[in-house]
Amino acid sequence: MTQTLTPATPPFEGSHLVLYDVSWEMYEQLLEVFAERSTPRMTYYKGTLELMTPLPEHETYSWNLARLITVLSEELGLEIRGLKSTTWRSRPKAVGKEADECFYIQNEAAVRGKLKINIKVDPPPDLAIEIDVTNSSMDKMAVYAELKVPEVWRFADGQLTIHILTDAGYIESETSLAFGSFPVKELAHFIQLDSQKGENARMREFRSWVRSHS
């Protein structure tokens, strides 16, 4: 039987499409179809599927924050494993998500050297990144909670917020599980573009700033 996908009304809002009554099997088929492509990004939550095409602004902030996290981990002497927008999914929970960026930090050793990671047996990523530059109809934090991702950083309107998973869901925090007492919310100042400085110059500036605060 061919499944009928029911789109939201209106179906398009900016750069994303929302479909309702999507089976898990259909979701997995779509993941396979788009496996070799960077777009669309897909979020699945209990029958609702959002397909989103990232905008240049979104990808710029995502790239910059990922670079900052990499530099920060180096300067703090932490090992790290980045898996960018890997799809994390759980059929029993009926959820699936492609983070904008994701990292193993505390559990890096548990996945070191692994090219295939299965969260049925492996831990979920320690840190996921969400860049919010467009409106989404999906509760992405509910998806991350089902996947048991312990920490999510969200960047929106020039601000970086830290969200820590608890038994009652995510709560906003001033400090990071992955980076302890280091003032990671200050990374927001280095994510923004600067017409007077290139990316590498800003990374060098950030590296010096980290050293002055550690």
Steps between C-alpha positions, in 0.01 A plus 500: 500500500629846406497741789352845450698781659285777642677839488445782742293801386663687342758233401796737470616761748826652395741212448319212666221254437299318766322169434260322732406133537838378374580141594837396636554292185441804278739707712772237461439484126546875472821482704630242255398706196680810630790316667764641266366856507547772757140617462228486598556466875233284659342496844251226585280497808230239545357520149580863418788565260668832432732544201714812508750652261758699699563860402852648461454690828419175679798314355737787575410508869509120520846484344635779720368349822638157410843654442482683832412178683792325333744773602358511852541124544860520378587781739336324795677174423180309423461230239207548265319317223289706264226339293348813343140435387491124553145360519414364845183293522308265724223286360360407845467871580388587144743790474787601277715811476792648311677744727660805345821382668561232763795385705619226728710652777451323834432173314752552221700194603188281472468573127863560411588332172139403426354595163165339578337617822173352620333669796327173585837395642716814482437820697330789319716803417590706805424832335266603220482844337186668370521820296161673505476752216162387363176405669437129543171332581679204661589466867862411438583489868238227547680296234836548671346402832373173352848437359650570847745763378627647830579851377373725222627845411267733311613813315231756419490879469868526583467309828627155596295304753594175673237233565565203729283186499328410828227252590249777438647601164752767407578788731704806409838520667780752539767230477574209268528133590767457234711805586435545870530852638652649185278793385386337176208740452763759410566306180204688353723807459732306269231336286395824333666606176741795505553699180847596624621149584504169316396169655851386587585836654194472722597146598848621599340774705272246664789268579681785678182585688460138617857492625439816698196340667639153577 
